């Protein structure tokens, strides 16, 4: 039941994102692509409505794609390793290990947290 309600919420947001993307221009600034490379990769979702999160750099911007659910620009915030998921009213936090290497991502959307581990 929990998974079904989360899928419904994400589906509603995917629809609202499509509508807002058509009416709202994107004004997200380009990021430091050298620093952003630490986030790039595939992340295996532990439990959620999709199995994989893919983070990439396209045209100087960081993107996150929830496989099968859509993609969005990840805009930097004032906090290190935390990005706004543009158009989805969510945030993603990249977690680093003791060696300062990104090993996880935590996607927070609509009060739900979807955790994923970065794949080698």
N, C-alpha and C positions, 0 to 999 in steps of 0.2 A: 504494500500500500504506500509506503514511504517513497519507494522508487517511482511509482506511478504518479504521485503528486509532484515529485521533483521534475519528472518528464513533462508534465502538464505545464508547470511554471516555466521551464526552459522553452517550451514550445510557444507559449504566449510571448515571452521575451524575444524569441527569434522573429516572430511576426511583427512585434512592435519595433524591433531593430530595423527590419526591412522598410517599414513605413517611415521611421525617423531618418534612415539613411537617404531616402529619396528627398526629404525636405530640409535636412540640416547639413550644411557644409561642414566638412572635416577641417578643423583648424589645429590639429595636433602638430606640434613642432617636431622636426627631425631630432633623433637622439644620437648620442655618441655610439656609433656602430662598433667601435673597438671594445668598449665596455659592455655593450649589449650582447656581444658574442657569448658571454658567460651564461646567458639565459637560453640561447638557441639550442634546440634539440627536441627529442620526443620524450614525453612523460607518460608513464603507465598509471592510469587511474585505479585507485584501490577499490572504491565503491562509488558508483555514480551512473548517470544516464548515458554516458559514453565511455569508451575504453581507453582513449588516448587523447592527449593534448599535445599539439605541435606548436612550438614557438619558433618563429622565423623573423628575419629582417627583410623587408621589402620597401624599396624606394626610400631608404633612410628611416623607416619606422618599424617598430617592433610589433609583430602580429601574433595573436594566439588563435589557434583553431581547435575547437572541440570537435573531433572527427565525427562527422555525421550531423552536427548541430549548427555549424557556421563558424565564422571567424570575425575577429574584431581587432582594432588597433589597441595596443597596450600603451597608454600614455603615462609617462613618469609622474610621480607625485613628489612631494618634498621629502618623503621618507625613503631611505635607501632600500632597494630591492622590492618596493611596493609600487604597483602600477594600477591605474584605473582601466577597467575594461570598457572602452568607449562604446556607448549605445546600449549597454546591458546593465548599467547601474550596479556594477560589481567591481571587485578589486582582486588582484592576484599578488600574492606574496611569494617571492622566491627565497627558499631557505638554504643557507650555506652550512657546510660542516666546519670542523675546527680548522681545516686547512683553507677556509674561505672559498671553497668550490661549491657551486650551486648543485644541490642534490635532490631538492624537492620543490614542488609548487603547491600552494594552497589557494584555490579559487573560492572566493566568498561571493555568493550571489543570493539575494532574497533570503538572508538568514541561514542559508545552507553553506557548509564548507566542504569542498571536494578536494581531497588530497591526492597527490600523484608523485611518483618517484621518477627522477630523470634516468633515462636509459643510457647505457654506455655507448 
